[in-house]
Amino acid sequence: MTEGSEETGKAEASDELGRLRQGIDAIDFQVLDLINQRAGLAHRIGEIKRGNLYRPEREAQVLRRIGETNPGPLPAAAAQRIFREIMSACLALEQPLAVAYLGPEGTFTESAAHKHFGAAPTLTPYAAIDDTFRAVEAGNADYAVVPVENSTEGAIGRTLDLLLSSPLKICGEVNLRIHQNLLAKTDSLAGVKRIYSHAQSLAQCHEWLNRNLAQLPRVPVASNAEGARLAAEDPESCAIAGEAAASRYGLKVLAANIEDDPNNTTRFLVLGAHDAGPSGRDKTSLICSAQNRPGAMHALLTPLAAHGVSLTRLESRPARGFGGGRWEYIFYIDVEGHQQQPAVALALEELVRHTGFVKILGSYPAAAQ
């Protein structure tokens, strides 16, 4: 290629870049105009509806539709995140939300709250799961986000116990892939004498720790974010936590994704004074008791099977504080479908007749897997 043709090629490339950037600028103005048109429509809906404007089922339908119809090249998940933020900002114009979550800042629960609600709501961390429930019950927050189970370590017992006694309803769920990281203030583990993290996070990394840091004592703390905070204050310690905690407390990631199960996922519940209407792909959660007699469990499950309702989760807990005696249990059940669907409604009606106690915790859109 001669010097002249090379210069011509550079000029043509520069001209094309200019045209492409002008095209992007023009589209940006169109996108901005359309977003504001959408906000105007949302504002008008708020004027008509009054009262509570947050509709979990409606948001779930919009996000599913975006994921299913997205033509690319933008990945479906990225398109859904963008629309989540648009809906979050539009709702904030009419009804700013206050969300309580299990803190401190930097926990996976905070990440789950952002994933579900977007960036617009005011998020407030609370020190204990009990406190997040009370914040909503007392009217100090509109919604709460709490962990309920982990795919590796199982159910969060305190959340289950509080669901039994609380008037709050489940109006949503969030599945969050949990990536654990080894964090420290320094660039190496030289001189490090202990590891801080939540007991569940330590358990989720048990085999990795045995292979790589078996000599270090593991110190359980209230949350992985609390562990990160302690590691930030103590150069002789490290922590296991997520990237959000590393950023929040100024720690370096010495080893990433150290969880033993690469599919490690935690499920979180969104709680409020109401549940959700049908979205087309829903779950219903309930608590029930079974009489202490032969065939009691069969009687508990028969109504679901008889009406073709799929059971997705069955968890038992001791019936303490519920008037039960030793070795008596209550059962936490998740089923596919909304309680307003005929098959689910009939199954629940029959279940009430066959058991001593049934409490519907709520129907809500099923989280994306």
Residue pairs with C-beta under 8 A, 6 or more apart in sequence:
1 9
35 86
38 86
38 90
39 89
39 90
39 93
42 90
42 91
42 93
42 94
43 90
43 93
43 94
45 53
46 53
46 93
46 94
46 95
52 95
52 274
53 91
53 94
53 95
54 91
54 95
54 97
54 142
54 143
55 276
55 277
56 171
56 172
56 270
56 276
56 279
56 364
56 365
57 276
57 277
57 278
57 279
57 282
57 364
57 365
58 279
59 84
59 87
60 172
60 276
60 279
60 281
60 365
61 279
61 280
61 365
62 83
62 87
63 80
63 83
63 84
63 368
64 279
64 280
64 281
64 368
66 76
66 79
66 80
66 83
67 76
67 77
67 79
67 80
67 368
68 76
70 76
70 79
84 115
84 118
85 118
85 119
85 120
87 118
88 117
88 118
88 119
88 120
88 121
89 118
89 119
89 120
91 97
91 120
92 120
92 121
96 120
96 121
96 122
97 117
97 120
97 121
97 122
97 142
97 143
98 121
98 122
98 124
98 140
98 141
98 142
98 143
99 113
99 117
99 121
99 122
99 123
99 124
99 141
99 142
99 143
99 144
99 145
100 124
100 126
100 131
100 132
100 135
100 136
100 140
100 141
100 143
100 144
100 145
101 107
101 109
101 110
101 112
101 113
101 123
101 124
101 125
101 126
101 132
101 144
101 145
101 146
102 109
102 125
102 126
102 128
102 129
102 132
102 145
102 146
102 147
102 223
103 109
103 110
103 124
103 125
103 126
103 127
103 223
103 225
104 125
104 127
104 223
104 225
104 226
104 229
105 125
105 225
105 248
106 224
106 225
106 228
106 229
106 241
106 242
106 244
106 245
106 247
106 248
106 249
107 125
107 223
107 224
107 225
107 242
107 244
107 245
108 147
108 176
108 178
108 224
108 242
108 244
108 266
109 145
109 146
109 147
109 268
110 123
110 125
110 225
110 244
111 176
111 242
111 244
112 145
112 147
112 174
112 176
112 266
112 268
113 121
113 123
113 145
113 174
113 268
114 123
115 174
115 176
116 145
116 172
116 174
116 268
116 270
117 123
117 143
121 142
124 135
124 141
126 132
126 135
127 222
128 222
129 146
129 147
129 156
129 158
129 159
129 162
130 158
130 162
132 141
132 144
132 145
132 146
132 271
133 144
133 146
133 162
133 166
133 168
133 271
135 141
135 144
136 142
136 143
136 144
136 168
136 271
136 272
136 273
137 166
137 167
137 168
142 272
143 171
143 270
143 271
143 272
144 168
144 270
144 271
144 272
145 174
145 268
145 269
145 270
145 271
146 156
146 159
146 268
146 269
146 271
147 156
147 159
147 266
147 267
147 268
147 269
148 155
148 156
148 159
148 160
148 267
148 268
148 269
149 155
149 156
149 266
149 267
149 315
150 156
150 178
150 200
150 204
150 264
150 265
150 266
150 267
151 261
151 263
151 264
151 265
151 266
151 267
152 203
152 204
152 259
152 260
152 261
152 264
153 200
153 203
153 204
155 315
155 332
157 317
159 269
160 315
160 317
160 332
161 317
161 321
163 170
163 287
163 332
163 361
164 287
164 317
164 321
164 322
164 330
164 359
165 321
166 271
167 273
168 271
168 272
168 273
169 271
169 272
169 273
169 274
169 275
169 361
169 362
170 269
170 270
170 271
170 275
170 285
170 361
170 362
170 364
171 270
171 271
171 272
171 274
171 275
171 276
171 362
171 364
172 269
172 270
172 276
172 364
172 365
172 367
173 267
173 268
173 269
173 270
173 283
173 364
173 365
173 366
173 367
174 267
174 268
174 270
174 367
175 265
175 266
175 267
175 268
175 367
175 368
175 369
176 265
176 266
176 267
176 268
177 263
177 264
177 265
178 204
178 242
178 259
178 264
178 265
178 266
179 242
179 243
179 256
179 257
179 259
179 264
180 201
180 204
180 205
180 224
180 240
180 241
180 242
180 257
180 258
180 259
180 264
181 240
181 241
181 242
181 243
181 246
181 253
181 254
181 255
181 256
181 257
181 258
182 213
182 238
182 239
182 240
182 253
182 254
182 255
182 256
182 258
183 228
183 231
183 238
183 239
183 240
183 241
183 245
183 246
183 249
183 251
183 252
183 253
183 254
184 192
184 231
184 237
184 238
184 239
184 251
184 252
184 254
185 231
185 232
185 235
185 250
185 251
185 252
186 235
186 252
187 252
187 254
188 254
189 213
189 238
189 254
191 235
191 236
192 216
192 236
192 237
192 238
193 216
193 217
193 236
193 237
194 216
194 217
194 218
194 219
194 236
194 237
194 238
195 202
195 209
195 213
195 216
195 217
195 218
195 219
195 227
195 237
195 238
195 239
195 240
196 219
196 221
196 226
196 227
196 228
196 230
196 231
196 237
196 238
196 239
196 240
197 205
197 218
197 219
197 220
197 221
197 224
197 227
197 239
197 240
197 241
198 220
198 221
198 222
198 223
198 224
198 226
198 227
199 220
201 224
201 227
201 240
201 241
202 209
202 218
202 220
202 240
204 259
204 260
204 261
204 264
205 240
205 258
205 259
205 260
206 260
207 260
208 258
208 259
208 260
209 216
209 218
209 258
212 255
216 238
219 227
219 237
221 227
221 230
224 239
224 240
224 241
224 242
224 245
225 241
225 244
225 245
225 248
225 249
227 239
227 240
227 241
227 245
228 239
228 241
228 245
228 246
228 248
228 249
228 251
229 249
230 237
230 239
231 237
231 238
231 239
231 249
231 251
232 249
232 250
232 251
238 254
239 245
239 251
240 258
241 251
243 253
245 251
246 252
246 253
267 367
270 364
275 362
275 363
275 364
276 282
276 362
276 363
276 364
276 365
277 338
277 340
278 338
278 340
278 341
278 363
279 338
279 365
281 365
281 366
282 336
282 337
282 338
282 363
282 364
282 365
282 366
283 312
283 334
283 335
283 336
283 337
283 363
283 364
283 365
283 366
284 334
284 335
284 337
284 338
284 339
284 344
284 348
284 360
284 362
284 363
284 364
285 332
285 333
285 334
285 360
285 361
285 362
285 363
285 364
286 332
286 333
286 335
286 348
286 351
286 358
286 359
286 360
286 361
287 330
287 331
287 332
287 333
287 357
287 358
287 359
287 361
288 300
288 330
288 331
288 333
288 351
288 355
288 357
288 358
288 359
289 319
289 322
289 324
289 328
289 329
289 330
289 331
289 355
289 356
289 357
290 296
290 297
290 299
290 300
290 329
290 331
290 355
290 356
291 299
291 355
291 356
292 328
299 354
299 355
300 331
300 351
300 354
300 355
301 311
302 354
303 309
303 346
303 347
303 348
303 350
303 351
303 354
304 310
304 311
304 335
304 347
304 351
306 347
306 350
307 343
307 344
307 346
307 347
307 350
308 343
309 335
309 336
309 337
309 343
309 344
309 347
310 335
310 336
310 337
311 333
311 334
311 335
312 334
312 335
312 336
313 332
313 333
313 334
314 331
314 332
314 333
315 331
315 332
315 333
316 329
316 330
316 331
316 332
317 329
317 330
317 331
317 332
318 324
318 328
318 329
319 325
319 328
319 329
319 330
322 330
324 330
330 357
335 344
335 347
336 366
337 343
337 344
337 363
338 344
338 363
339 345
339 348
339 360
339 363
340 363
348 358
348 360
351 358
352 358
